[in-house]
C-alpha cells in the first residue's frame, strides 16, 4: 500500500501473481479495506517506509495482516528493479506494487516451507488456512496443521446423582464466611490502591524540551517523506519527457466538478484530451467550459448510465490503455487510442442497430 494525496494499493496472491493494482485521489482506508477484502483475505501488508505509516498500522489492526517494512526506505532504483516487466499505470501504483513484491519476497521462503510440509503430510487442502494462521498468528506450521486437522469431540456429560448430606451450613455460618471474605477483599483493595499510588508517583511528565524535540523530528520526517515523493515525481516526469515524442499528452482531472476544475494546474485548449478519475461527478459550468474544446475524455472509473450523453463529449475507458502518469499529466500511445475509439464505434453501432430492430418490432 502507498498512502498519500493519491493513494494506491497492489494485491498479490500467495504465488506472487498480481491480482489487482489501483490508485485514486482521496482513497481512504475504509474504501481500500472494502475493495481489498472483496478480492480475498489479507495476510501481509508491505510498505516502502522504514517508519511504518499510520494508515498501514490501521489496516493491519483491522485485518490482522502482518506488517512488513524495509530496514531503510526503498529507493526509486530498487522500486524500478522490483517492478521491472510488471504493468502499472503511474508511479503510485508502481510504489504499491514494489511494496507488495518486496513483502512477498521476504515471505517466500516461509511459503515454500509451508507448501513442502503440507505436501509431505498430504494436507494441501488446508493451504490457505495454514498459511493465514502461520503468518498472522505466528503459529508453527505443524501446530497449525494439527489444530486445523482436529475433529471436534463431543463430550457426554454424565449426571451424577445428588447425594444427600446432613452437613449443611447454617445461616450463621454462611454470614460469618461472607464477612471473612469481605474483610480479605478490603485488605487486597487497600494494597492495590497503595501500589497504584506508588506507580503514579514514579511516572514523571515528559520535559518540555523533549516534547519540542519530538515535534521537530516529526516535522523533519514529514519533510523527508515529501522530498522523496517529489524526487520520484521528478523521475517519472523526466521519463515522460523522454518518451513524449509521438505520444498524446493527456491532462488529468480528478472529476468534472466545479471545485476540481478550479484547482487545475493547466489551461484547457482546443483539441485537448483529458483523463478523468471519476467521470460521474460533474457540474454544468465545467461541462460548458470544456465542451467544444475537449475532443475526448478518457475515464478510469466506469460511467453511470446516461453520463456520456449528458456531457456531450466522446468518452472511452482507460482500462485497455497503457498510460504513463504523474500527478497532472499522462502519456498515451496514439495507436492504442485509435484502437479503443474504433472499438467504441463498433459497440455504439451494435447498440444502435439493436435499438432500431426493437423499434421496428
C-alpha positions in Angstrom: 0.0 0.0 0.0 1.3 3.5 -0.9 -0.7 6.2 1.1 -0.8 9.9 0.2 -2.9 12.5 -1.6 -3.1 10.0 -4.4 -3.2 6.6 -2.6 -2.7 3.2 -4.2 -2.6 -0.5 -3.4 -1.5 -3.7 -5.2 -2.7 -7.2 -4.4 -0.6 -10.3 -4.9 -1.8 -13.9 -4.3 0.3 -16.5 -2.4 2.0 -17.5 -5.6 3.2 -13.9 -6.3 0.8 -13.2 -9.1 -0.6 -9.7 -9.4 -4.4 -9.7 -8.8 -5.1 -6.0 -8.9 -3.5 -2.5 -8.8 -5.4 0.7 -8.2 -4.8 4.3 -7.4 -7.0 7.3 -6.8 -7.0 10.7 -5.1 -8.5 10.7 -1.6 -8.7 6.9 -1.5 -9.5 6.4 2.2 -8.8 3.4 4.5 -12.4 2.2 4.6 -12.6 2.2 0.8 -9.3 0.3 0.5 -10.4 -2.2 3.2 -13.7 -2.9 1.3 -12.0 -3.2 -2.1 -9.1 -5.4 -0.9 -11.4 -7.7 1.2 -13.6 -8.3 -1.9 -10.5 -9.9 -3.5 -9.6 -12.2 -0.6 -8.1 -12.2 2.9 -5.1 -10.0 3.5 -2.3 -11.9 5.4 0.5 -9.4 5.0 0.9 -5.8 4.1 4.1 -4.2 2.8 5.3 -0.6 3.0 8.2 1.2 1.4 8.9 3.2 4.6 11.3 2.3 7.4 8.9 4.0 9.8 5.5 2.4 9.2 2.8 5.0 8.2 -0.3 5.2 10.5 -2.7 4.1 7.7 -0.7 0.8 7.3 -0.9 0.2 11.1 -4.7 0.8 11.0 -5.1 -1.6 8.1 -3.1 -4.2 10.0 -5.1 -3.8 13.2 -8.4 -4.1 11.3 -7.4 -7.2 9.2 -4.7 -8.9 11.3 -2.3 -8.7 8.3 1.4 -8.9 9.2 3.3 -5.6 8.5 6.5 -6.0 6.5 8.6 -2.9 6.3 12.2 -2.4 5.0 15.3 -1.6 7.2 15.6 1.6 5.1 13.2 3.5 2.9 13.0 1.8 -0.6 15.0 3.8 -3.2 13.5 4.5 -6.6 16.1 2.3 -8.3 15.0 -0.7 -6.1 11.3 0.0 -6.9 12.0 0.1 -10.6 14.0 -3.1 -10.3 11.3 -4.9 -8.3 8.5 -3.9 -10.8 10.5 -4.5 -14.0 8.3 -6.1 -16.5 5.2 -5.5 -14.4 2.1 -3.5 -15.5 1.1 -0.3 -13.6 -0.5 3.0 -14.6 1.6 5.5 -12.6 4.3 5.9 -10.0 1.8 5.5 -7.2 0.8 2.0 -8.4 4.4 1.2 -9.1 5.3 2.0 -5.5 2.4 -0.1 -4.1 3.4 -3.0 -6.4 7.0 -2.7 -5.2 5.9 -2.8 -1.6 3.8 -6.0 -2.3 6.6 -7.7 -4.2 9.2 -6.8 -1.5 6.9 -8.3 1.2 6.3 -11.4 -0.9 10.0 -12.0 -1.4 10.5 -11.8 2.3 7.7 -14.3 3.0 8.6 -16.6 0.1 11.0 -19.0 2.0 8.3 -19.5 4.6 5.6 -20.0 2.0 7.8 -22.7 0.3 8.3 -24.4 3.7 4.5 -24.4 4.3 3.8 -26.0 0.9 6.6 -28.6 1.4 5.2 -29.6 4.8 1.6 -29.7 3.6 2.6 -31.9 0.6 4.5 -34.3 2.8 1.5 -34.6 5.2 -1.0 -34.7 2.3 -2.8 -31.7 3.7 -2.6 -29.3 0.7 -6.4 -28.7 1.0 -5.5 -26.7 4.2 -3.0 -24.5 2.4 -5.0 -21.2 2.7 -5.9 -21.6 6.4 -2.5 -22.9 7.4 -0.7 -20.0 5.6 -3.0 -17.4 7.2 -2.6 -19.0 10.7 1.2 -19.2 10.4 1.8 -15.7 9.1 -0.8 -13.7 11.0 -0.8 -15.6 14.3 2.9 -16.7 14.3 1.9 -20.3 14.8 4.3 -23.1 13.9 3.4 -24.9 10.7 3.0 -28.3 12.4 0.9 -26.8 15.1 -1.3 -25.0 12.6 -1.8 -28.3 10.7 -2.6 -30.2 13.9 -5.1 -27.6 15.0 -6.9 -27.5 11.7 -7.0 -31.3 11.4 -8.5 -31.8 14.8 -12.0 -33.3 14.8 -14.2 -31.7 17.4 -15.0 -34.1 20.3 -18.5 -34.3 21.7 -18.3 -34.8 25.4 -21.1 -36.5 27.2 -22.0 -35.0 30.5 -22.9 -37.7 32.9 -25.2 -36.5 35.6 -24.2 -37.7 39.0 -26.9 -38.4 41.5 -27.1 -35.8 44.2 -26.0 -37.3 47.4 -28.0 -36.2 50.4 -25.9 -34.6 53.2 -26.6 -33.6 56.7 -23.7 -31.2 56.9 -25.5 -28.1 55.6 -24.1 -24.8 56.8 -26.4 -22.8 59.0 -27.3 -19.3 58.1 -24.9 -18.0 60.8 -22.0 -20.0 59.2 -22.8 -18.5 55.8 -22.8 -14.9 57.2 -19.5 -15.4 59.0 -17.9 -16.8 55.9 -19.1 -13.9 53.8 -17.8 -11.4 56.4 -14.4 -13.0 56.4 -14.3 -12.9 52.5 -15.3 -9.2 52.6 -12.5 -8.4 55.1 -9.9 -10.1 52.8 -11.2 -8.2 49.8 -10.9 -4.9 51.7 -7.3 -5.6 52.6 -6.5 -6.5 49.0 -8.2 -3.3 47.8 -6.1 -1.2 50.2 -2.9 -2.9 49.0 -3.8 -2.3 45.3 -4.5 1.4 46.0 -1.1 1.8 47.6 0.6 0.1 44.7 -1.2 2.3 42.1 -0.4 5.5 44.0 3.3 4.5 44.0 3.2 3.8 40.3 1.6 7.2 39.6 4.3 9.0 41.6 7.0 7.1 39.6 5.6 8.4 36.3 7.1 11.8 35.7 5.8 14.2 33.0 8.0 14.4 29.9 10.2 17.6 29.9 9.1 20.3 27.6 12.5 20.2 25.8 11.8 16.5 24.8 8.3 17.3 23.6 9.7 20.1 21.3 12.4 17.7 20.0 9.9 15.0 19.3 7.8 17.6 17.4 10.8 18.7 15.4 11.7 15.2 14.5 8.2 14.5 13.2 8.4 17.7 11.0 11.8 16.5 9.6 10.4 13.1 9.0 7.4 14.5 7.1 9.6 16.8 5.1 11.9 13.8 4.1 8.9 11.8 3.0 7.6 14.8 1.0 11.0 15.2 -0.6 11.2 11.5 -1.5 7.8 11.8 -3.2 8.9 14.9 -5.1 12.1 13.1 -6.3 10.0 10.2 -7.5 7.7 12.6 -9.3 10.6 14.3 -11.0 12.0 10.9 -12.1 8.7 9.9 -13.7 8.2 13.3 -15.3 11.7 13.1 -16.8 10.8 9.7 -18.1 7.6 11.1 -19.6 9.6 13.9 -21.3 12.0 11.4 -22.9 9.1 9.3 -24.2 6.8 12.2 -25.2 7.7 12.2 -28.9 4.9 10.7 -30.9 2.6 10.4 -27.9 -0.6 12.2 -26.9 -0.3 14.3 -23.7 -3.4 13.9 -21.6 -4.4 16.5 -19.0 -5.6 14.9 -15.7 -8.7 15.8 -13.6 -10.0 14.0 -10.5 -13.5 14.6 -11.7 -15.6 17.1 -13.7 -16.9 19.0 -10.7 -16.5 22.8 -10.5 -14.2 22.6 -7.4 -11.8 20.2 -9.1 -11.8 22.2 -12.3 -10.9 25.4 -10.4 -7.9 23.7 -8.8 -6.4 22.5 -12.1 -2.7 23.5 -12.8 -3.2 23.9 -16.6 -5.4 25.5 -19.3 -7.8 23.5 -21.4 -7.2 24.2 -25.1 -8.8 23.3 -28.4 -8.3 19.7 -29.3 -7.2 18.5 -25.8 -7.7 15.0 -24.4 -8.4 14.8 -20.7 -8.0 11.9 -18.3 -10.7 11.8 -15.6 -10.6 9.6 -12.5 -14.3 9.7 -11.7 -16.4 10.9 -14.6 -19.7 10.6 -12.7 -19.0 13.8 -10.6 -19.9 16.7 -12.9 -21.1 20.3 -12.9 -22.8 22.1 -15.7 -20.3 25.0 -15.5 -17.4 22.7 -16.1 -19.2 20.9 -19.0 -19.9 24.3 -20.6 -16.2 25.3 -20.3 -14.8 22.2 -21.9 -17.4 21.4 -24.5 -16.2 22.4 -27.9 -12.6 22.3 -26.8 -12.0 18.8 -25.5 -12.1 16.2 -28.2 -12.0 13.1 -26.0 -12.5 12.2 -22.3 -10.7 9.1 -21.1 -12.1 7.8 -17.8 -10.8 5.4 -15.2 -13.9 4.6 -13.2 -16.9 3.1 -15.0 -19.5 5.7 -16.1 -23.1 5.7 -14.9 -25.9 5.3 -17.4 -26.5 8.5 -19.4 -23.4 10.3 -18.4 -21.8 10.3 -21.9 -25.0 11.8 -23.4 -25.3 14.4 -20.7 -21.7 15.6 -21.1 -21.9 15.5 -24.9 -18.2 14.6 -25.4 -16.8 11.3 -26.7 -15.7 9.1 -23.8 -13.6 5.9 -23.7 -12.3 3.8 -20.8 -8.6 3.7 -19.8 -8.8 0.0 -18.9 -7.1 -1.2 -22.1 -4.6 1.8 -22.4 -1.1 1.7 -21.1 -0.7 5.1 -19.6 2.4 6.7 -18.0 1.3 9.3 -15.5 2.4 11.9 -12.9 0.0 14.0 -10.8 -1.0 16.3 -13.6 -0.4 14.7 -17.0 -0.3 11.3 -18.7 1.1 9.9 -21.9 -0.9 7.7 -24.3 0.0 5.8 -27.4 -1.9 7.1 -30.5 -2.4 3.6 -31.9 -3.9 2.4 -28.7 -6.2 5.4 -28.6 -7.4 4.8 -32.2 -8.0 1.1 -31.4 -10.2 2.0 -28.4 -12.1 4.7 -30.3 -12.8 2.1 -33.1 -13.8 -0.4 -30.5 -16.2 2.2 -29.1 -17.6 3.0 -32.5 -18.3 -0.7 -33.1 -20.1 -1.1 -29.8 -22.2 2.0 -30.5 -23.2 0.7 -33.9 -24.2 -2.6 -32.4 -26.3 -0.9 -29.8 -27.9 1.5 -32.4 -28.8 -1.5 -34.6 -30.4 -3.3 -31.7 -32.5 -0.2 -30.8 -33.7 0.1 -34.4 -34.6 -3.6 -34.5 -36.6 -3.3 -31.3 -38.4 -0.2 -32.6 -39.3 -2.0 -35.8 -40.8 -4.9 -33.9 
